[in-house]
């Protein structure tokens, strides 16, 4: 497990299933309509229950780059933050990933949460390169922890598979 500390706050990497994380909120790599199909969204819906998607869809559509919060159903987390990094066409880019990451952190802070877990947003159906995603998301997380007086104490990046984990670990090493 790789991690980096910023005072008492930290960014941590784990390889695994985001739906199984014991944190205050998990982030769904969402589309702007907030319907939950496959990949991360599908895993969250299967573990959390249909009510997570029903609540999300009732909040949509939201602007690309924004984030919306729902209850977490049967998940260990209290909330699911739906980060809309793509539209219904499932296309994303660096700006959308950066904005949806920042807005997810703002939602968690506004709820006075201590921990949040992110997937690699946009790298599945969105097809965004993993290395670039890691650089963008880790940079946003670091900036948020360093520059804000926030309730967030831990940001966890939950990566599916060794390749994703290794790309994020390499990017995290640049902050050490």
ZIMO-V867000 format. One record per residue. N is the residue number from 0. RES is the residue in three letters. PSI is psi as a letter, one per 30 degrees, with the letter a starting at -180 (none if undefined). NEAR is the number of other C-alpha atoms within 12 Angstrom. D_CENTER is the distance of its C-alpha to the mean C-alpha in Angstrom with 2 decimals. Layout:
((N & RES & PSI & NEAR & D_CENTER) (N & RES & PSI & NEAR & D_CENTER))
//
This chain:
((0 & UNK & k & 19 & 18.07) (1 & UNK & k & 25 & 17.41) (2 & UNK & l & 26 & 16.61) (3 & UNK & k & 28 & 17.71) (4 & UNK & k & 21 & 19.10) (5 & UNK & i & 23 & 19.55) (6 & UNK & b & 12 & 22.27) (7 & UNK & g & 16 & 21.05) (8 & UNK & l & 27 & 17.34) (9 & UNK & l & 31 & 15.39) (10 & UNK & k & 40 & 12.64) (11 & UNK & k & 31 & 12.85) (12 & UNK & k & 38 & 12.29) (13 & UNK & l & 29 & 13.07) (14 & UNK & k & 28 & 14.01) (15 & UNK & a & 24 & 13.66) (16 & UNK & j & 30 & 12.38) (17 & UNK & e & 41 & 9.07) (18 & UNK & f & 39 & 11.32) (19 & UNK & g & 26 & 13.73) (20 & UNK & k & 34 & 11.98) (21 & UNK & i & 22 & 14.08) (22 & UNK & l & 30 & 11.94) (23 & UNK & e & 36 & 12.29) (24 & UNK & k & 44 & 9.03) (25 & UNK & l & 53 & 6.40) (26 & UNK & k & 49 & 3.67) (27 & UNK & k & 50 & 5.84) (28 & UNK & j & 50 & 6.38) (29 & UNK & l & 58 & 9.38) (30 & UNK & l & 42 & 12.76) (31 & UNK & f & 34 & 14.64) (32 & UNK & f & 32 & 16.85) (33 & UNK & g & 40 & 14.13) (34 & UNK & k & 35 & 16.06) (35 & UNK & j & 34 & 14.49) (36 & UNK & c & 24 & 16.19) (37 & UNK & a & 19 & 15.56) (38 & UNK & b & 25 & 13.06) (39 & UNK & e & 39 & 9.74) (40 & UNK & e & 39 & 10.94) (41 & UNK & e & 26 & 14.31) (42 & UNK & e & 28 & 13.47) (43 & UNK & e & 43 & 11.87) (44 & UNK & e & 36 & 14.93) (45 & UNK & e & 25 & 17.35) (46 & UNK & e & 25 & 16.40) (47 & UNK & f & 33 & 15.88) (48 & UNK & l & 23 & 18.66) (49 & UNK & f & 24 & 19.63) (50 & UNK & f & 23 & 19.50) (51 & UNK & e & 37 & 15.69) (52 & UNK & e & 36 & 16.23) (53 & UNK & e & 21 & 19.45) (54 & UNK & e & 28 & 18.06) (55 & UNK & e & 37 & 15.29) (56 & UNK & e & 24 & 17.96) (57 & UNK & f & 18 & 20.27) (58 & UNK & f & 23 & 18.05) (59 & UNK & l & 28 & 17.86) (60 & UNK & l & 25 & 18.40) (61 & UNK & l & 27 & 16.39) (62 & UNK & k & 25 & 16.60) (63 & UNK & k & 35 & 14.47) (64 & UNK & f & 32 & 12.16) (65 & UNK & l & 36 & 12.05) (66 & UNK & k & 41 & 9.93) (67 & UNK & k & 45 & 11.77) (68 & UNK & k & 38 & 11.87) (69 & UNK & l & 36 & 13.75) (70 & UNK & l & 29 & 15.28) (71 & UNK & g & 36 & 14.03) (72 & UNK & b & 26 & 17.34) (73 & UNK & g & 20 & 18.35) (74 & UNK & l & 30 & 15.16) (75 & UNK & e & 23 & 15.59) (76 & UNK & l & 31 & 12.90) (77 & UNK & e & 30 & 14.41) (78 & UNK & l & 37 & 11.83) (79 & UNK & k & 49 & 9.26) (80 & UNK & j & 46 & 7.50) (81 & UNK & j & 53 & 7.93) (82 & UNK & j & 53 & 6.75) (83 & UNK & i & 48 & 10.05) (84 & UNK & g & 49 & 10.15) (85 & UNK & l & 41 & 13.36) (86 & UNK & a & 29 & 16.47) (87 & UNK & f & 23 & 18.45) (88 & UNK & f & 16 & 19.73) (89 & UNK & g & 29 & 16.37) (90 & UNK & k & 25 & 16.95) (91 & UNK & l & 33 & 14.53) (92 & UNK & l & 27 & 15.21) (93 & UNK & e & 30 & 14.46) (94 & UNK & e & 25 & 14.95) (95 & UNK & e & 35 & 12.65) (96 & UNK & e & 46 & 9.67) (97 & UNK & e & 36 & 10.86) (98 & UNK & e & 29 & 11.46) (99 & UNK & e & 44 & 8.36) (100 & UNK & e & 50 & 6.48) (101 & UNK & e & 35 & 9.67) (102 & UNK & e & 31 & 10.06) (103 & UNK & e & 47 & 7.03) (104 & UNK & e & 48 & 8.64) (105 & UNK & e & 30 & 11.89) (106 & UNK & e & 33 & 11.40) (107 & UNK & e & 40 & 10.73) (108 & UNK & e & 28 & 13.72) (109 & UNK & f & 18 & 15.76) (110 & UNK & g & 24 & 15.55) (111 & UNK & h & 20 & 16.71) (112 & UNK & l & 28 & 14.11) (113 & UNK & f & 29 & 14.50) (114 & UNK & k & 35 & 11.43) (115 & UNK & k & 44 & 7.69) (116 & UNK & k & 50 & 5.80) (117 & UNK & k & 52 & 2.80) (118 & UNK & a & 50 & 4.78) (119 & UNK & j & 51 & 6.87) (120 & UNK & k & 55 & 6.39) (121 & UNK & f & 42 & 10.03) (122 & UNK & f & 33 & 11.80) (123 & UNK & c & 28 & 13.01) (124 & UNK & f & 26 & 15.06) (125 & UNK & f & 30 & 14.24) (126 & UNK & g & 22 & 16.08) (127 & UNK & k & 26 & 14.66) (128 & UNK & k & 24 & 15.96) (129 & UNK & e & 34 & 13.90) (130 & UNK & e & 26 & 15.73) (131 & UNK & e & 26 & 15.11) (132 & UNK & e & 39 & 11.35) (133 & UNK & e & 41 & 11.53) (134 & UNK & e & 29 & 13.91) (135 & UNK & e & 31 & 12.11) (136 & UNK & e & 42 & 8.73) (137 & UNK & e & 42 & 10.92) (138 & UNK & e & 28 & 13.41) (139 & UNK & e & 31 & 11.41) (140 & UNK & e & 43 & 10.31) (141 & UNK & e & 36 & 13.97) (142 & UNK & e & 24 & 15.42) (143 & UNK & e & 31 & 13.80) (144 & UNK & e & 31 & 15.14) (145 & UNK & e & 20 & 18.40) (146 & UNK & f & 13 & 19.34) (147 & UNK & l & 19 & 18.49) (148 & UNK & j & 15 & 20.11) (149 & UNK & l & 26 & 17.11) (150 & UNK & f & 24 & 16.91) (151 & UNK & k & 35 & 13.74) (152 & UNK & f & 33 & 15.27) (153 & UNK & k & 36 & 12.65) (154 & UNK & k & 46 & 9.25) (155 & UNK & k & 43 & 8.69) (156 & UNK & j & 43 & 7.41) (157 & UNK & j & 38 & 8.51) (158 & UNK & k & 35 & 10.44) (159 & UNK & j & 28 & 12.66) (160 & UNK & l & 19 & 16.08) (161 & UNK & e & 17 & 18.07) (162 & UNK & e & 18 & 17.89) (163 & UNK & e & 29 & 14.12) (164 & UNK & e & 29 & 14.52) (165 & UNK & e & 24 & 17.57) (166 & UNK & e & 30 & 16.17) (167 & UNK & e & 41 & 13.48) (168 & UNK & e & 31 & 16.34) (169 & UNK & e & 22 & 18.66) (170 & UNK & e & 27 & 16.56) (171 & UNK & e & 33 & 16.05) (172 & UNK & f & 21 & 19.84) (173 & UNK & f & 16 & 20.51) (174 & UNK & f & 22 & 19.43) (175 & UNK & none & 15 & 21.81))
//
